[in-house]
Amino acid sequence: MQGANPCLAHQFNTQKKVGKMTQKQSIIQWFKEHTTLNRLEAFTELGIFELSARICELKKAGYSFKKEQKSKLNRYDNNSTLPNIQG
């Protein structure tokens, strides 16, 4: 989908539930208890596969986030970068 708005492409996922909360509500709750969230944490801790889509939707709703890059050595001793979202 060239030139498509990434938020609109995932609009149908907006109300997916995680427990009794939507995915967006889960992210908001996460940032009340933690300072950062990355894609791996979103998937393993919150069951959210499309973190970037949910962050995009939350930004459209008025929330603001910062993005920082964290570097870490992987199991092959290569430097690997993972973006962290700060709420």
N, CA, C and O atoms as a CHARMM CRD file, in Angstrom:
* protein
*
  348
    1    1 MET  N      0.83900  -1.17600   0.00000 PROA 1      0.00000
    2    1 MET  CA     0.00000   0.00000   0.00000 PROA 1      0.00000
    3    1 MET  C      0.88500   1.24000   0.00000 PROA 1      0.00000
    4    1 MET  O      1.25800   1.74100   1.06100 PROA 1      0.00000
    5    2 GLN  N      1.20800   1.71700  -1.14300 PROA 2      0.00000
    6    2 GLN  CA     2.10900   2.85600  -1.23900 PROA 2      0.00000
    7    2 GLN  C      1.37000   4.14600  -0.90200 PROA 2      0.00000
    8    2 GLN  O      0.30000   4.41500  -1.44700 PROA 2      0.00000
    9    3 GLY  N      1.94300   4.94400  -0.00100 PROA 3      0.00000
   10    3 GLY  CA     1.36300   6.22700   0.36300 PROA 3      0.00000
   11    3 GLY  C      0.17500   6.13400   1.31000 PROA 3      0.00000
   12    3 GLY  O     -0.44400   7.15000   1.62800 PROA 3      0.00000
   13    4 ALA  N     -0.14900   4.93200   1.76100 PROA 4      0.00000
   14    4 ALA  CA    -1.29100   4.77800   2.66400 PROA 4      0.00000
   15    4 ALA  C     -0.91500   5.19900   4.07300 PROA 4      0.00000
   16    4 ALA  O      0.23900   5.07200   4.48100 PROA 4      0.00000
   17    5 ASN  N     -1.87200   5.69200   4.79800 PROA 5      0.00000
   18    5 ASN  CA    -1.66900   6.07700   6.18800 PROA 5      0.00000
   19    5 ASN  C     -1.55500   4.81100   7.02700 PROA 5      0.00000
   20    5 ASN  O     -2.49200   4.01300   7.04100 PROA 5      0.00000
   21    6 PRO  N     -0.42500   4.59200   7.73600 PROA 6      0.00000
   22    6 PRO  CA    -0.26500   3.36400   8.50900 PROA 6      0.00000
   23    6 PRO  C     -1.29400   3.22100   9.62200 PROA 6      0.00000
   24    6 PRO  O     -1.61100   2.10300  10.02800 PROA 6      0.00000
   25    7 CYS  N     -1.81300   4.32200  10.11400 PROA 7      0.00000
   26    7 CYS  CA    -2.84500   4.23300  11.16000 PROA 7      0.00000
   27    7 CYS  C     -4.12700   3.63900  10.58700 PROA 7      0.00000
   28    7 CYS  O     -4.78400   2.83000  11.24200 PROA 7      0.00000
   29    8 LEU  N     -4.47900   4.03100   9.38400 PROA 8      0.00000
   30    8 LEU  CA    -5.71400   3.54400   8.78000 PROA 8      0.00000
   31    8 LEU  C     -5.61900   2.07300   8.40400 PROA 8      0.00000
   32    8 LEU  O     -6.61800   1.35400   8.43200 PROA 8      0.00000
   33    9 ALA  N     -4.42100   1.62900   8.05400 PROA 9      0.00000
   34    9 ALA  CA    -4.24200   0.24100   7.65800 PROA 9      0.00000
   35    9 ALA  C     -4.54900  -0.71000   8.81200 PROA 9      0.00000
   36    9 ALA  O     -4.90300  -1.86600   8.57800 PROA 9      0.00000
   37   10 HSD  N     -4.41900  -0.24700  10.03900 PROA 10     0.00000
   38   10 HSD  CA    -4.62900  -1.11200  11.19700 PROA 10     0.00000
   39   10 HSD  C     -5.84700  -0.68000  12.03100 PROA 10     0.00000
   40   10 HSD  O     -5.96800  -1.05900  13.19600 PROA 10     0.00000
   41   11 GLN  N     -6.72400   0.09500  11.44700 PROA 11     0.00000
   42   11 GLN  CA    -7.85900   0.62000  12.19800 PROA 11     0.00000
   43   11 GLN  C     -8.75700  -0.48700  12.74600 PROA 11     0.00000
   44   11 GLN  O     -9.34100  -0.33700  13.82000 PROA 11     0.00000
   45   12 PHE  N     -8.87000  -1.58500  12.02200 PROA 12     0.00000
   46   12 PHE  CA    -9.74100  -2.66900  12.45800 PROA 12     0.00000
   47   12 PHE  C     -9.25400  -3.31800  13.73800 PROA 12     0.00000
   48   12 PHE  O    -10.04200  -3.97300  14.42100 PROA 12     0.00000
   49   13 ASN  N     -7.97700  -3.16200  14.09400 PROA 13     0.00000
   50   13 ASN  CA    -7.41500  -3.75000  15.31300 PROA 13     0.00000
   51   13 ASN  C     -7.60800  -2.87000  16.54700 PROA 13     0.00000
   52   13 ASN  O     -7.23600  -3.27300  17.64900 PROA 13     0.00000
   53   14 THR  N     -8.17300  -1.69700  16.38800 PROA 14     0.00000
   54   14 THR  CA    -8.22100  -0.70600  17.44500 PROA 14     0.00000
   55   14 THR  C     -8.84000  -1.23300  18.73300 PROA 14     0.00000
   56   14 THR  O     -8.36600  -0.89500  19.81700 PROA 14     0.00000
   57   15 GLN  N     -9.86200  -2.03500  18.64700 PROA 15     0.00000
   58   15 GLN  CA   -10.56000  -2.46800  19.84600 PROA 15     0.00000
   59   15 GLN  C    -10.23300  -3.89500  20.27800 PROA 15     0.00000
   60   15 GLN  O    -10.97300  -4.48100  21.06800 PROA 15     0.00000
   61   16 LYS  N     -9.13100  -4.46800  19.77100 PROA 16     0.00000
   62   16 LYS  CA    -8.76300  -5.80700  20.22400 PROA 16     0.00000
   63   16 LYS  C     -8.50800  -5.77300  21.72200 PROA 16     0.00000
   64   16 LYS  O     -7.88300  -4.84200  22.23100 PROA 16     0.00000
   65   17 LYS  N     -8.98000  -6.76500  22.41000 PROA 17     0.00000
   66   17 LYS  CA    -8.87900  -6.79700  23.86200 PROA 17     0.00000
   67   17 LYS  C     -7.66200  -7.57100  24.33300 PROA 17     0.00000
   68   17 LYS  O     -7.27800  -8.57200  23.72800 PROA 17     0.00000
   69   18 VAL  N     -7.06300  -7.10700  25.40900 PROA 18     0.00000
   70   18 VAL  CA    -6.02200  -7.81800  26.13200 PROA 18     0.00000
   71   18 VAL  C     -6.59400  -7.96300  27.52600 PROA 18     0.00000
   72   18 VAL  O     -6.63800  -6.99100  28.28000 PROA 18     0.00000
   73   19 GLY  N     -7.03400  -9.16100  27.88300 PROA 19     0.00000
   74   19 GLY  CA    -7.75500  -9.32200  29.14500 PROA 19     0.00000
   75   19 GLY  C     -9.05700  -8.56100  29.04300 PROA 19     0.00000
   76   19 GLY  O     -9.86900  -8.83800  28.16100 PROA 19     0.00000
   77   20 LYS  N     -9.26800  -7.60100  29.93700 PROA 20     0.00000
   78   20 LYS  CA   -10.48000  -6.80400  29.90700 PROA 20     0.00000
   79   20 LYS  C    -10.22300  -5.40900  29.36700 PROA 20     0.00000
   80   20 LYS  O    -11.12100  -4.56700  29.37100 PROA 20     0.00000
   81   21 MET  N     -8.99100  -5.15300  28.89600 PROA 21     0.00000
   82   21 MET  CA    -8.63700  -3.84100  28.35600 PROA 21     0.00000
   83   21 MET  C     -8.35400  -3.96300  26.86200 PROA 21     0.00000
   84   21 MET  O     -7.98200  -5.03000  26.37300 PROA 21     0.00000
   85   22 THR  N     -8.53400  -2.86500  26.15000 PROA 22     0.00000
   86   22 THR  CA    -8.10000  -2.84000  24.76200 PROA 22     0.00000
   87   22 THR  C     -6.57700  -2.78500  24.74500 PROA 22     0.00000
   88   22 THR  O     -5.94900  -2.54100  25.77500 PROA 22     0.00000
   89   23 GLN  N     -5.98800  -3.01100  23.57800 PROA 23     0.00000
   90   23 GLN  CA    -4.53700  -2.94400  23.46700 PROA 23     0.00000
   91   23 GLN  C     -4.04000  -1.54000  23.79600 PROA 23     0.00000
   92   23 GLN  O     -3.01100  -1.38400  24.45300 PROA 23     0.00000
   93   24 LYS  N     -4.76300  -0.52000  23.34500 PROA 24     0.00000
   94   24 LYS  CA    -4.35000   0.85600  23.64200 PROA 24     0.00000
   95   24 LYS  C     -4.43300   1.13500  25.13800 PROA 24     0.00000
   96   24 LYS  O     -3.54800   1.79100  25.68700 PROA 24     0.00000
   97   25 GLN  N     -5.46400   0.65900  25.80100 PROA 25     0.00000
   98   25 GLN  CA    -5.58600   0.84100  27.24800 PROA 25     0.00000
   99   25 GLN  C     -4.45100   0.12100  27.97800 PROA 25     0.00000
  100   25 GLN  O     -3.94500   0.61200  28.98800 PROA 25     0.00000
  101   26 SER  N     -4.06100  -1.03300  27.46700 PROA 26     0.00000
  102   26 SER  CA    -2.95100  -1.78400  28.06600 PROA 26     0.00000
  103   26 SER  C     -1.64800  -1.01000  27.96100 PROA 26     0.00000
  104   26 SER  O     -0.84800  -1.01500  28.89600 PROA 26     0.00000
  105   27 ILE  N     -1.42600  -0.34400  26.83100 PROA 27     0.00000
  106   27 ILE  CA    -0.21200   0.45900  26.65200 PROA 27     0.00000
  107   27 ILE  C     -0.21800   1.64000  27.61100 PROA 27     0.00000
  108   27 ILE  O      0.79800   1.93600  28.24000 PROA 27     0.00000
  109   28 ILE  N     -1.34700   2.30900  27.72300 PROA 28     0.00000
  110   28 ILE  CA    -1.46300   3.44500  28.64500 PROA 28     0.00000
  111   28 ILE  C     -1.19300   2.98400  30.07200 PROA 28     0.00000
  112   28 ILE  O     -0.46800   3.64900  30.81200 PROA 28     0.00000
  113   29 GLN  N     -1.76500   1.85800  30.46100 PROA 29     0.00000
  114   29 GLN  CA    -1.53800   1.31200  31.80200 PROA 29     0.00000
  115   29 GLN  C     -0.07300   0.94300  31.99700 PROA 29     0.00000
  116   29 GLN  O      0.48300   1.18000  33.06900 PROA 29     0.00000
  117   30 TRP  N      0.55900   0.37000  30.98400 PROA 30     0.00000
  118   30 TRP  CA     1.97700   0.00100  31.05600 PROA 30     0.00000
  119   30 TRP  C      2.82200   1.21800  31.40800 PROA 30     0.00000
  120   30 TRP  O      3.70500   1.13900  32.26200 PROA 30     0.00000
  121   31 PHE  N      2.55300   2.35100  30.74700 PROA 31     0.00000
  122   31 PHE  CA     3.36600   3.54600  30.98000 PROA 31     0.00000
  123   31 PHE  C      3.08500   4.19600  32.33700 PROA 31     0.00000
  124   31 PHE  O      3.84200   5.06800  32.76200 PROA 31     0.00000
  125   32 LYS  N      2.03800   3.80000  33.00800 PROA 32     0.00000
  126   32 LYS  CA     1.81700   4.26500  34.37500 PROA 32     0.00000
  127   32 LYS  C      2.75600   3.54700  35.34200 PROA 32     0.00000
  128   32 LYS  O      3.03100   4.04300  36.43400 PROA 32     0.00000
  129   33 GLU  N      3.24500   2.37200  34.93000 PROA 33     0.00000
  130   33 GLU  CA     4.09400   1.55700  35.79600 PROA 33     0.00000
  131   33 GLU  C      5.54100   1.43700  35.30200 PROA 33     0.00000
  132   33 GLU  O      6.42400   1.06000  36.07300 PROA 33     0.00000
  133   34 HSD  N      5.79100   1.75500  34.02000 PROA 34     0.00000
  134   34 HSD  CA     7.11700   1.60700  33.41300 PROA 34     0.00000
  135   34 HSD  C      7.44300   2.86000  32.60400 PROA 34     0.00000
  136   34 HSD  O      6.54900   3.62300  32.23800 PROA 34     0.00000
  137   35 THR  N      8.73000   3.06400  32.32900 PROA 35     0.00000
  138   35 THR  CA     9.12900   4.25900  31.56900 PROA 35     0.00000
  139   35 THR  C      9.29300   3.98800  30.08300 PROA 35     0.00000
  140   35 THR  O      9.14600   4.90600  29.27600 PROA 35     0.00000
  141   36 THR  N      9.59600   2.74500  29.69800 PROA 36     0.00000
  142   36 THR  CA     9.77400   2.43100  28.27900 PROA 36     0.00000
  143   36 THR  C      9.03000   1.14900  27.91800 PROA 36     0.00000
  144   36 THR  O      8.65500   0.35400  28.77900 PROA 36     0.00000
  145   37 LEU  N      8.83200   0.98100  26.61200 PROA 37     0.00000
  146   37 LEU  CA     8.19900  -0.22600  26.07900 PROA 37     0.00000
  147   37 LEU  C      8.80800  -0.48900  24.71500 PROA 37     0.00000
  148   37 LEU  O      8.91300   0.42500  23.89700 PROA 37     0.00000
  149   38 ASN  N      9.21200  -1.72700  24.45700 PROA 38     0.00000
  150   38 ASN  CA     9.70600  -2.07900  23.12700 PROA 38     0.00000
  151   38 ASN  C      8.81400  -3.16000  22.52700 PROA 38     0.00000
  152   38 ASN  O      7.91700  -3.68000  23.19100 PROA 38     0.00000
  153   39 ARG  N      9.06900  -3.48700  21.27500 PROA 39     0.00000
  154   39 ARG  CA     8.20100  -4.43300  20.56600 PROA 39     0.00000
  155   39 ARG  C      8.18600  -5.80900  21.22000 PROA 39     0.00000
  156   39 ARG  O      7.14600  -6.46500  21.27000 PROA 39     0.00000
  157   40 LEU  N      9.33600  -6.24400  21.71900 PROA 40     0.00000
  158   40 LEU  CA     9.39600  -7.55300  22.35400 PROA 40     0.00000
  159   40 LEU  C      8.56400  -7.57600  23.64600 PROA 40     0.00000
  160   40 LEU  O      7.81900  -8.52400  23.89100 PROA 40     0.00000
  161   41 GLU  N      8.69700  -6.52800  24.46700 PROA 41     0.00000
  162   41 GLU  CA     7.89700  -6.43800  25.69700 PROA 41     0.00000
  163   41 GLU  C      6.40200  -6.34000  25.36400 PROA 41     0.00000
  164   41 GLU  O      5.57100  -6.95900  26.03000 PROA 41     0.00000
  165   42 ALA  N      6.07600  -5.57100  24.34700 PROA 42     0.00000
  166   42 ALA  CA     4.66500  -5.42600  23.96600 PROA 42     0.00000
  167   42 ALA  C      4.07300  -6.78000  23.59500 PROA 42     0.00000
  168   42 ALA  O      2.93300  -7.08400  23.94700 PROA 42     0.00000
  169   43 PHE  N      4.84500  -7.58400  22.89000 PROA 43     0.00000
  170   43 PHE  CA     4.34800  -8.89500  22.48000 PROA 43     0.00000
  171   43 PHE  C      4.30200  -9.87700  23.64600 PROA 43     0.00000
  172   43 PHE  O      3.28300 -10.53000  23.87100 PROA 43     0.00000
  173   44 THR  N      5.41000  -9.98300  24.39100 PROA 44     0.00000
  174   44 THR  CA     5.47000 -10.99600  25.45000 PROA 44     0.00000
  175   44 THR  C      4.66100 -10.62300  26.68900 PROA 44     0.00000
  176   44 THR  O      4.05500 -11.49400  27.31300 PROA 44     0.00000
  177   45 GLU  N      4.64300  -9.34500  27.05200 PROA 45     0.00000
  178   45 GLU  CA     3.96700  -8.92600  28.28500 PROA 45     0.00000
  179   45 GLU  C      2.50000  -8.52700  28.06400 PROA 45     0.00000
  180   45 GLU  O      1.65600  -8.74100  28.93400 PROA 45     0.00000
  181   46 LEU  N      2.20500  -7.94200  26.88800 PROA 46     0.00000
  182   46 LEU  CA     0.85800  -7.42100  26.65100 PROA 46     0.00000
  183   46 LEU  C      0.11100  -8.14500  25.53600 PROA 46     0.00000
  184   46 LEU  O     -1.08300  -7.92000  25.33900 PROA 46     0.00000
  185   47 GLY  N      0.81000  -9.01100  24.80800 PROA 47     0.00000
  186   47 GLY  CA     0.16100  -9.72400  23.70800 PROA 47     0.00000
  187   47 GLY  C     -0.12800  -8.83200  22.51000 PROA 47     0.00000
  188   47 GLY  O     -1.03900  -9.11300  21.73100 PROA 47     0.00000
  189   48 ILE  N      0.63400  -7.76900  22.35800 PROA 48     0.00000
  190   48 ILE  CA     0.41800  -6.81500  21.26700 PROA 48     0.00000
  191   48 ILE  C      1.50500  -7.02300  20.22600 PROA 48     0.00000
  192   48 ILE  O      2.68800  -6.82900  20.50500 PROA 48     0.00000
  193   49 PHE  N      1.09700  -7.42400  19.01400 PROA 49     0.00000
  194   49 PHE  CA     2.04800  -7.67500  17.94200 PROA 49     0.00000
  195   49 PHE  C      2.35700  -6.40700  17.15200 PROA 49     0.00000
  196   49 PHE  O      3.49700  -6.21200  16.73100 PROA 49     0.00000
  197   50 GLU  N      1.38800  -5.56000  16.94800 PROA 50     0.00000
  198   50 GLU  CA     1.54900  -4.33800  16.14500 PROA 50     0.00000
  199   50 GLU  C      1.66600  -3.10700  17.04700 PROA 50     0.00000
  200   50 GLU  O      0.79100  -2.24100  17.03600 PROA 50     0.00000
  201   51 LEU  N      2.75300  -3.03200  17.83200 PROA 51     0.00000
  202   51 LEU  CA     2.94800  -1.90500  18.74600 PROA 51     0.00000
  203   51 LEU  C      2.96000  -0.58000  18.00100 PROA 51     0.00000
  204   51 LEU  O      2.35100   0.38600  18.45900 PROA 51     0.00000
  205   52 SER  N      3.63800  -0.51400  16.86500 PROA 52     0.00000
  206   52 SER  CA     3.74200   0.75000  16.14100 PROA 52     0.00000
  207   52 SER  C      2.37000   1.25900  15.69700 PROA 52     0.00000
  208   52 SER  O      2.13900   2.46800  15.69100 PROA 52     0.00000
  209   53 ALA  N      1.47400   0.37400  15.33200 PROA 53     0.00000
  210   53 ALA  CA     0.12100   0.78500  14.93700 PROA 53     0.00000
  211   53 ALA  C     -0.64500   1.35300  16.13900 PROA 53     0.00000
  212   53 ALA  O     -1.32600   2.37100  16.02100 PROA 53     0.00000
  213   54 ARG  N     -0.52800   0.69100  17.29000 PROA 54     0.00000
  214   54 ARG  CA    -1.23100   1.18700  18.48400 PROA 54     0.00000
  215   54 ARG  C     -0.65400   2.53000  18.92300 PROA 54     0.00000
  216   54 ARG  O     -1.40900   3.41400  19.33000 PROA 54     0.00000
  217   55 ILE  N      0.67400   2.70600  18.85000 PROA 55     0.00000
  218   55 ILE  CA     1.29700   3.98200  19.21500 PROA 55     0.00000
  219   55 ILE  C      0.81300   5.07000  18.26300 PROA 55     0.00000
  220   55 ILE  O      0.52400   6.18700  18.69400 PROA 55     0.00000
  221   56 CYS  N      0.72400   4.75800  16.99000 PROA 56     0.00000
  222   56 CYS  CA     0.22900   5.71600  15.98800 PROA 56     0.00000
  223   56 CYS  C     -1.20300   6.14500  16.33000 PROA 56     0.00000
  224   56 CYS  O     -1.53000   7.33000  16.26700 PROA 56     0.00000
  225   57 GLU  N     -2.03600   5.19600  16.68600 PROA 57     0.00000
  226   57 GLU  CA    -3.42400   5.51500  17.04600 PROA 57     0.00000
  227   57 GLU  C     -3.48700   6.36500  18.31700 PROA 57     0.00000
  228   57 GLU  O     -4.29100   7.29300  18.40600 PROA 57     0.00000
  229   58 LEU  N     -2.64600   6.04900  19.29100 PROA 58     0.00000
  230   58 LEU  CA    -2.62000   6.83400  20.52300 PROA 58     0.00000
  231   58 LEU  C     -2.12400   8.25800  20.26200 PROA 58     0.00000
  232   58 LEU  O     -2.61700   9.20500  20.87300 PROA 58     0.00000
  233   59 LYS  N     -1.15700   8.41400  19.36500 PROA 59     0.00000
  234   59 LYS  CA    -0.68700   9.75200  18.99700 PROA 59     0.00000
  235   59 LYS  C     -1.81400  10.56200  18.36900 PROA 59     0.00000
  236   59 LYS  O     -1.97600  11.74600  18.66600 PROA 59     0.00000
  237   60 LYS  N     -2.58800   9.92200  17.50400 PROA 60     0.00000
  238   60 LYS  CA    -3.72500  10.61000  16.88300 PROA 60     0.00000
  239   60 LYS  C     -4.76900  11.02100  17.92700 PROA 60     0.00000
  240   60 LYS  O     -5.50300  11.98900  17.73100 PROA 60     0.00000
  241   61 ALA  N     -4.82800  10.28100  19.03100 PROA 61     0.00000
  242   61 ALA  CA    -5.77400  10.57900  20.10600 PROA 61     0.00000
  243   61 ALA  C     -5.21900  11.61900  21.08300 PROA 61     0.00000
  244   61 ALA  O     -5.89500  11.98800  22.04300 PROA 61     0.00000
  245   62 GLY  N     -3.97800  12.09900  20.84100 PROA 62     0.00000
  246   62 GLY  CA    -3.44000  13.17000  21.66000 PROA 62     0.00000
  247   62 GLY  C     -2.31100  12.79900  22.60400 PROA 62     0.00000
  248   62 GLY  O     -1.76600  13.67200  23.28000 PROA 62     0.00000
  249   63 TYR  N     -1.94800  11.53000  22.66700 PROA 63     0.00000
  250   63 TYR  CA    -0.84200  11.11300  23.52700 PROA 63     0.00000
  251   63 TYR  C      0.47800  11.42100  22.82200 PROA 63     0.00000
  252   63 TYR  O      0.53700  11.45300  21.59300 PROA 63     0.00000
  253   64 SER  N      1.53400  11.64800  23.60500 PROA 64     0.00000
  254   64 SER  CA     2.84100  11.89700  23.00100 PROA 64     0.00000
  255   64 SER  C      3.84200  10.87700  23.51800 PROA 64     0.00000
  256   64 SER  O      3.78000  10.44500  24.66900 PROA 64     0.00000
  257   65 PHE  N      4.76100  10.50400  22.64600 PROA 65     0.00000
  258   65 PHE  CA     5.77100   9.50300  22.95700 PROA 65     0.00000
  259   65 PHE  C      7.10800   9.95100  22.39200 PROA 65     0.00000
  260   65 PHE  O      7.15900  10.72600  21.43700 PROA 65     0.00000
  261   66 LYS  N      8.17800   9.46500  22.98000 PROA 66     0.00000
  262   66 LYS  CA     9.52200   9.66300  22.45600 PROA 66     0.00000
  263   66 LYS  C     10.06500   8.29400  22.08700 PROA 66     0.00000
  264   66 LYS  O      9.69100   7.28200  22.67900 PROA 66     0.00000
  265   67 LYS  N     10.95000   8.27700  21.10300 PROA 67     0.00000
  266   67 LYS  CA    11.55100   7.02600  20.66800 PROA 67     0.00000
  267   67 LYS  C     13.05500   7.11500  20.86400 PROA 67     0.00000
  268   67 LYS  O     13.68500   8.08300  20.43700 PROA 67     0.00000
  269   68 GLU  N     13.63400   6.10600  21.51200 PROA 68     0.00000
  270   68 GLU  CA    15.08000   6.04900  21.68100 PROA 68     0.00000
  271   68 GLU  C     15.57000   4.68400  21.20900 PROA 68     0.00000
  272   68 GLU  O     14.84300   3.69200  21.27700 PROA 68     0.00000
  273   69 GLN  N     16.79300   4.64900  20.73800 PROA 69     0.00000
  274   69 GLN  CA    17.38700   3.40300  20.27400 PROA 69     0.00000
  275   69 GLN  C     18.25700   2.81500  21.37800 PROA 69     0.00000
  276   69 GLN  O     19.08200   3.52100  21.95800 PROA 69     0.00000
  277   70 LYS  N     18.08700   1.55000  21.66800 PROA 70     0.00000
  278   70 LYS  CA    18.92000   0.84000  22.64300 PROA 70     0.00000
  279   70 LYS  C     19.73300  -0.20200  21.90500 PROA 70     0.00000
  280   70 LYS  O     19.19000  -0.98100  21.12100 PROA 70     0.00000
  281   71 SER  N     21.02400  -0.21900  22.15000 PROA 71     0.00000
  282   71 SER  CA    21.90200  -1.21000  21.52300 PROA 71     0.00000
  283   71 SER  C     22.25100  -2.29500  22.52400 PROA 71     0.00000
  284   71 SER  O     22.41600  -2.03900  23.71700 PROA 71     0.00000
  285   72 LYS  N     22.35700  -3.50000  22.01600 PROA 72     0.00000
  286   72 LYS  CA    22.65000  -4.64600  22.85100 PROA 72     0.00000
  287   72 LYS  C     23.35900  -5.68600  21.99100 PROA 72     0.00000
  288   72 LYS  O     23.10600  -5.78000  20.79000 PROA 72     0.00000
  289   73 LEU  N     24.24000  -6.45800  22.59900 PROA 73     0.00000
  290   73 LEU  CA    24.87500  -7.54700  21.86500 PROA 73     0.00000
  291   73 LEU  C     23.91000  -8.72000  21.77600 PROA 73     0.00000
  292   73 LEU  O     23.28700  -9.10400  22.76700 PROA 73     0.00000
  293   74 ASN  N     23.79300  -9.28600  20.57400 PROA 74     0.00000
  294   74 ASN  CA    22.94900 -10.46500  20.42900 PROA 74     0.00000
  295   74 ASN  C     23.76200 -11.72400  20.71500 PROA 74     0.00000
  296   74 ASN  O     24.92800 -11.63100  21.09700 PROA 74     0.00000
  297   75 ARG  N     23.17200 -12.87300  20.54000 PROA 75     0.00000
  298   75 ARG  CA    23.85300 -14.12100  20.89900 PROA 75     0.00000
  299   75 ARG  C     25.07200 -14.42300  20.02900 PROA 75     0.00000
  300   75 ARG  O     25.88500 -15.28100  20.37200 PROA 75     0.00000
  301   76 TYR  N     25.19800 -13.72200  18.90700 PROA 76     0.00000
  302   76 TYR  CA    26.35300 -13.89900  18.02500 PROA 76     0.00000
  303   76 TYR  C     27.40100 -12.81000  18.24100 PROA 76     0.00000
  304   76 TYR  O     28.32400 -12.66700  17.43900 PROA 76     0.00000
  305   77 ASP  N     27.25900 -12.04200  19.32400 PROA 77     0.00000
  306   77 ASP  CA    28.14000 -10.93300  19.67200 PROA 77     0.00000
  307   77 ASP  C     28.13600  -9.80800  18.64200 PROA 77     0.00000
  308   77 ASP  O     29.11200  -9.06900  18.50600 PROA 77     0.00000
  309   78 ASN  N     27.03500  -9.69100  17.92900 PROA 78     0.00000
  310   78 ASN  CA    26.84800  -8.56800  17.01600 PROA 78     0.00000
  311   78 ASN  C     26.00000  -7.51800  17.70600 PROA 78     0.00000
  312   78 ASN  O     25.11500  -7.84700  18.49600 PROA 78     0.00000
  313   79 ASN  N     26.26500  -6.26700  17.41500 PROA 79     0.00000
  314   79 ASN  CA    25.49600  -5.18200  18.00100 PROA 79     0.00000
  315   79 ASN  C     24.09800  -5.16000  17.35600 PROA 79     0.00000
  316   79 ASN  O     23.98400  -5.13500  16.13000 PROA 79     0.00000
  317   80 SER  N     23.08100  -5.16800  18.14500 PROA 80     0.00000
  318   80 SER  CA    21.70500  -5.15400  17.66900 PROA 80     0.00000
  319   80 SER  C     20.98800  -3.96100  18.28700 PROA 80     0.00000
  320   80 SER  O     21.14200  -3.69400  19.47900 PROA 80     0.00000
  321   81 THR  N     20.20500  -3.24400  17.48700 PROA 81     0.00000
  322   81 THR  CA    19.50600  -2.06200  17.97200 PROA 81     0.00000
  323   81 THR  C     18.00500  -2.31900  18.02300 PROA 81     0.00000
  324   81 THR  O     17.41200  -2.82200  17.06900 PROA 81     0.00000
  325   82 LEU  N     17.41400  -1.96800  19.13800 PROA 82     0.00000
  326   82 LEU  CA    15.98900  -2.13100  19.34200 PROA 82     0.00000
  327   82 LEU  C     15.39900  -0.79800  19.79500 PROA 82     0.00000
  328   82 LEU  O     15.85800  -0.22500  20.78300 PROA 82     0.00000
  329   83 PRO  N     14.38600  -0.29800  19.08200 PROA 83     0.00000
  330   83 PRO  CA    13.79900   0.97000  19.52200 PROA 83     0.00000
  331   83 PRO  C     12.96500   0.79200  20.78800 PROA 83     0.00000
  332   83 PRO  O     12.24000  -0.19300  20.93300 PROA 83     0.00000
  333   84 ASN  N     13.07200   1.73100  21.67800 PROA 84     0.00000
  334   84 ASN  CA    12.26200   1.79600  22.89600 PROA 84     0.00000
  335   84 ASN  C     11.34200   3.00800  22.77800 PROA 84     0.00000
  336   84 ASN  O     11.76400   4.08400  22.35400 PROA 84     0.00000
  337   85 ILE  N     10.10400   2.82200  23.15300 PROA 85     0.00000
  338   85 ILE  CA     9.15100   3.91900  23.18100 PROA 85     0.00000
  339   85 ILE  C      9.07900   4.42000  24.60900 PROA 85     0.00000
  340   85 ILE  O      8.93900   3.62800  25.54100 PROA 85     0.00000
  341   86 GLN  N      9.17400   5.73100  24.78900 PROA 86     0.00000
  342   86 GLN  CA     9.04700   6.33900  26.12200 PROA 86     0.00000
  343   86 GLN  C      7.71700   7.06200  26.19000 PROA 86     0.00000
  344   86 GLN  O      7.37300   7.85300  25.31100 PROA 86     0.00000
  345   87 GLY  N      6.97600   6.77700  27.24700 PROA 87     0.00000
  346   87 GLY  CA     5.66800   7.39600  27.39900 PROA 87     0.00000
  347   87 GLY  C      5.68800   8.60100  28.25800 PROA 87     0.00000
  348   87 GLY  O      4.64900   9.22400  28.47100 PROA 87     0.00000
